[in-house]
Amino acid sequence: MRKLIATAVALVIAALVVLYLLWFGGGAGRATTIMVEEGATLTSLCPGLERKHLVPGNCTTYRAMARLLGSHDPIQAGEFEIPKGMGGARILDLLQHGKPAQRLITVNSSTAGLHCGPTR
């Protein structure tokens, strides 16, 4: 009976370590910026995150962890700055609830008459 309990405890500890490594740990090796297009989903965004080594594990494990443990809110469009060391859970929260990066644009009076849209 003690052997069975010890095995169960070891399995629970192993599961918690895997959970930490695949969801809370790991993350960005360096700070980076990503662009999220309008209508993007985690499924469409995940291969790029995996290529840039921003999410621990692979796309399949990251999406599974997001589905089980993350919010079901949609991904926002915009440019997001991901700091070094940000784990998978925090990256998902940033993409769903964070503020996209803002850029300041200066318009000079000499360029104020320029038209930037389609012409008729």
SERO-4910 file (N, C-alpha, C, O; in steps of 0.05 Angstrom, whole numbers):
BEGIN
 pado doro    nc1    nc2    nc3   cac1   cac2   cac3    cc1    cc2    cc3    oc1    oc2    oc3
  Met    A     16    -24      0      0      0      0     17     25      0     11     45    -14
  Arg    A     39     25     16     57     48     17     70     53    -10     75     76    -18
  Lys    A     76     31    -24     89     33    -50     70     46    -70     78     62    -87
  Leu    A     44     40    -68     24     52    -85     21     81    -80     19     97    -99
  Ile    A     21     89    -55     19    117    -47     43    133    -57     41    155    -67
  Ala    A     67    121    -53     92    134    -62     92    138    -92    101    158   -102
  Thr    A     82    118   -107     81    120   -136     61    142   -144     66    158   -163
  Ala    A     38    143   -131     18    164   -137     29    192   -131     25    210   -147
  Val    A     44    195   -109     56    221   -102     77    229   -123     78    252   -131
  Ala    A     93    209   -131    113    215   -152    101    223   -178    111    241   -192
  Leu    A     79    211   -185     65    218   -210     53    246   -208     54    261   -228
  Val    A     42    253   -186     31    280   -182     53    301   -183     50    322   -196
  Ile    A     76    295   -171     98    314   -172    109    317   -200    114    339   -209
  Ala    A    111    295   -215    120    296   -243    100    311   -260    109    327   -277
  Ala    A     74    308   -255     54    323   -270     56    353   -265     53    369   -283
  Leu    A     61    360   -240     64    388   -233     89    401   -245     88    424   -254
  Val    A    111    385   -246    135    395   -259    130    400   -289    138    421   -300
  Val    A    117    381   -302    111    384   -331     92    408   -335     96    423   -354
  Leu    A     72    411   -318     54    434   -320     69    460   -318     65    478   -333
  Tyr    A     88    461   -298    103    486   -295    120    491   -320    121    514   -330
  Leu    A    134    471   -330    152    475   -353    136    482   -378    146    498   -394
  Leu    A    113    470   -382     98    476   -407     80    500   -406     71    509   -427
  Trp    A     74    510   -382     55    532   -381     67    557   -367     65    579   -379
  Phe    A     78    554   -344     88    577   -329    117    583   -334    125    607   -334
  Gly    A    133    563   -339    162    567   -343    169    572   -371    152    578   -388
  Gly    A    195    570   -376    205    573   -404    200    601   -414    203    621   -399
  Gly    A    193    603   -438    186    629   -450    208    641   -466    227    628   -475
  Ala    A    205    666   -471    222    681   -489    251    682   -479    256    689   -456
  Gly    A    270    674   -496    298    675   -489    309    704   -491    329    710   -479
  Arg    A    295    720   -507    303    749   -509    277    765   -515    257    754   -523
  Ala    A    279    790   -510    256    807   -515    251    809   -545    270    810   -561
  Thr    A    226    808   -553    219    809   -581    192    822   -585    176    825   -566
  Thr    A    186    830   -609    161    843   -616    147    826   -637    160    816   -656
  Ile    A    121    821   -634    106    806   -654     82    822   -663     71    839   -648
  Met    A     74    818   -688     50    830   -699     28    810   -700     32    787   -710
  Val    A      5    818   -691    -19    800   -692    -39    813   -711    -48    836   -706
  Glu    A    -46    799   -732    -65    810   -751    -94    808   -741   -100    792   -723
  Glu    A   -111    825   -751   -139    825   -744   -151    797   -750   -147    786   -772
  Gly    A   -166    786   -731   -179    760   -734   -161    736   -729   -170    713   -732
  Ala    A   -136    741   -720   -118    719   -714   -128    703   -690   -141    714   -672
  Thr    A   -122    677   -691   -129    659   -669   -103    648   -658    -82    651   -670
  Leu    A   -105    635   -635    -81    622   -623    -71    601   -642    -47    597   -644
  Thr    A    -89    587   -656    -81    566   -675    -64    578   -698    -44    566   -706
  Ser    A    -72    601   -708    -58    614   -730    -32    627   -721    -13    630   -736
  Leu    A    -32    636   -696     -9    651   -685     13    633   -674     36    640   -674
  Cys    A      5    609   -665     23    591   -651     48    583   -667     70    583   -656
  Pro    A     46    576   -693     71    569   -707     92    591   -707    116    585   -704
  Gly    A     84    616   -709    104    638   -708    116    640   -680    139    646   -677
  Leu    A     99    636   -659    109    637   -632    129    615   -627    149    618   -614
  Glu    A    123    591   -638    141    568   -635    167    573   -650    189    567   -639
  Arg    A    166    584   -675    190    589   -690    209    608   -676    233    606   -677
  Lys    A    197    628   -662    213    648   -647    220    638   -619    232    653   -604
  His    A    213    614   -613    219    602   -586    208    618   -563    220    622   -543
  Leu    A    183    628   -567    170    644   -547    153    627   -528    148    635   -506
  Val    A    144    604   -538    127    587   -521    142    561   -515    156    551   -532
  Pro    A    138    551   -490    151    526   -483    137    503   -497    113    504   -503
  Gly    A    152    482   -503    140    459   -516    136    465   -546    152    478   -558
  Asn    A    114    454   -557    108    459   -585     79    470   -586     66    474   -566
  Cys    A     70    475   -611     44    487   -615     22    470   -602      3    480   -590
  Thr    A     24    444   -606      3    426   -596      1    427   -566    -21    430   -555
  Thr    A     23    426   -552     22    427   -523     14    454   -513     -1    457   -493
  Tyr    A     23    475   -527     16    502   -518    -14    507   -521    -26    519   -504
  Arg    A    -25    499   -544    -54    503   -548    -70    486   -528    -91    495   -518
  Ala    A    -61    462   -522    -75    445   -503    -74    458   -475    -95    459   -461
  Met    A    -51    469   -467    -49    482   -441    -67    508   -441    -80    513   -421
  Ala    A    -67    522   -463    -84    547   -464   -113    540   -462   -129    554   -449
  Arg    A   -121    518   -475   -149    509   -474   -157    500   -446   -179    506   -437
  Leu    A   -139    486   -432   -145    476   -406   -143    497   -384   -160    498   -366
  Leu    A   -122    513   -385   -116    531   -363   -119    561   -369   -120    577   -350
  Gly    A   -121    568   -394   -122    597   -401   -150    607   -404   -170    592   -402
  Ser    A   -152    633   -409   -177    646   -414   -187    639   -442   -170    634   -459
  His    A   -212    639   -446   -223    633   -473   -229    658   -489   -242    658   -509
  Asp    A   -218    681   -479   -222    706   -493   -206    706   -520   -187    692   -522
  Pro    A   -215    722   -539   -201    722   -565   -175    738   -563   -170    753   -544
  Ile    A   -158    733   -583   -132    746   -585   -137    774   -597   -154    777   -615
  Gln    A   -123    794   -587   -126    821   -597   -106    826   -621    -85    813   -622
  Ala    A   -114    843   -639    -96    851   -660    -78    873   -651    -85    889   -634
  Gly    A    -54    874   -662    -35    896   -655     -7    886   -654     -1    863   -660
  Glu    A     11    904   -646     39    898   -642     44    894   -612     38    912   -597
  Phe    A     55    872   -604     59    866   -576     89    862   -570    103    848   -585
  Glu    A     98    874   -549    126    871   -540    127    849   -519    114    852   -498
  Ile    A    142    828   -524    144    806   -505    171    807   -492    191    804   -506
  Pro    A    172    813   -466    197    815   -452    211    788   -449    199    767   -451
  Lys    A    237    789   -445    253    765   -441    243    749   -416    237    761   -396
  Gly    A    240    723   -419    232    706   -397    202    704   -392    194    690   -374
  Met    A    186    717   -408    157    715   -404    147    687   -412    153    678   -434
  Gly    A    134    674   -393    124    647   -398     99    645   -414     87    666   -421
  Gly    A     91    621   -421     68    616   -438     42    628   -428     27    639   -443
  Ala    A     37    625   -402     12    636   -390     11    666   -392     -9    678   -399
  Arg    A     33    679   -387     34    708   -388     33    719   -416     21    740   -422
  Ile    A     44    704   -435     43    712   -463     14    710   -473      4    729   -486
  Leu    A      0    689   -466    -29    687   -473    -45    710   -461    -62    722   -474
  Asp    A    -40    716   -436    -54    738   -423    -48    765   -436    -66    781   -440
  Leu    A    -23    769   -444    -15    794   -458    -30    796   -485    -40    817   -492
  Leu    A    -31    774   -500    -45    774   -526    -75    778   -524    -88    788   -542
  Gln    A    -86    769   -501   -115    771   -498   -124    797   -484   -144    809   -491
  His    A   -108    806   -464   -117    828   -448    -98    852   -446   -104    873   -435
  Gly    A    -74    848   -457    -53    869   -455    -58    892   -475    -76    890   -492
  Lys    A    -43    912   -472    -45    935   -490    -25    932   -512     -1    928   -507
  Pro    A    -33    934   -537    -14    934   -559      5    958   -557     -2    979   -546
  Ala    A     29    955   -568     48    977   -569     37   1000   -584     23    997   -604
  Gln    A     43   1024   -575     34   1048   -588     58   1063   -600     79   1064   -587
  Arg    A     54   1074   -623     75   1089   -637     66   1118   -640     43   1123   -646
  Leu    A     84   1136   -635     79   1164   -639     86   1172   -667    107   1165   -677
  Ile    A     68   1186   -680     73   1195   -707     72   1226   -707     52   1238   -698
  Thr    A     92   1238   -718     93   1267   -720     87   1275   -748     99   1265   -767
  Val    A     68   1293   -751     60   1304   -777     70   1332   -779     61   1350   -763
  Asn    A     88   1337   -797     98   1364   -801     78   1381   -817     61   1369   -832
  Ser    A     79   1407   -814     60   1423   -829     65   1422   -859     47   1426   -875
  Ser    A     90   1415   -867     95   1413   -896     83   1388   -908     79   1387   -932
  Thr    A     77   1368   -891     66   1343   -902     36   1341   -896     24   1321   -902
  Ala    A     25   1361   -883     -3   1359   -875    -22   1358   -899    -44   1348   -896
  Gly    A    -14   1367   -921    -32   1367   -945    -30   1341   -960    -45   1337   -980
  Leu    A    -12   1323   -952    -10   1297   -967    -34   1280   -961    -45   1279   -939
  His    A    -42   1265   -982    -65   1247   -979    -54   1218   -978    -40   1210   -997
  Cys    A    -60   1203   -958    -49   1176   -955    -68   1154   -962    -61   1130   -960
  Gly    A    -92   1160   -969   -112   1139   -975   -115   1136  -1005   -100   1147  -1021
  Pro    A   -134   1119  -1013   -138   1115  -1042   -149   1141  -1055   -163   1156  -1043
  Thr    A   -140   1145  -1079   -149   1169  -1094   -173   1162  -1111   -177   1139  -1118
  Arg    A   -189   1182  -1117   -213   1178  -1133   -209   1191  -1160   -227   1189  -1177
***
